[in-house]
Amino acid sequence: MLSHSQSLVNGKLKIWFCLFIQVAECHFILFFECSEEVMEERLIKRGETSGRVDDNAETIKKRLKTFVEKTMPVLESYEEKNKVKRVCRVELI
């Protein structure tokens, strides 16, 4: 079980990750591929009706940068274990 100080290090994500590792083996990761341009276009379109203030070009670019910096290394580590299944869908929804 995690100590109180461990659970505060990275918040809920840290707790979830530690519990997940202890409970289940990851058989594969399903990764939906989409270009940054298409993702940005979709989020801008969503922002027209969602009322979300963070659906603007500047914030979206920052979120995509964070995604690449933080998520892609994790994805790459699972690719080394042959545990990534990729789905490519770029058509407009």
Number of C-alpha atoms within 10 A of each C-alpha: 9 11 8 8 9 13 16 13 11 10 11 11 12 15 17 12 11 15 13 12 10 10 9 8 8 10 10 13 14 11 12 11 12 13 11 13 10 13 16 20 16 14 18 17 13 14 15 12 8 11 9 11 9 13 19 17 13 10 13 18 16 11 14 14 13 12 12 13 11 11 11 12 12 11 16 13 12 17 14 9 10 12 16 17 12 11 11 10 11 12 7 7 5
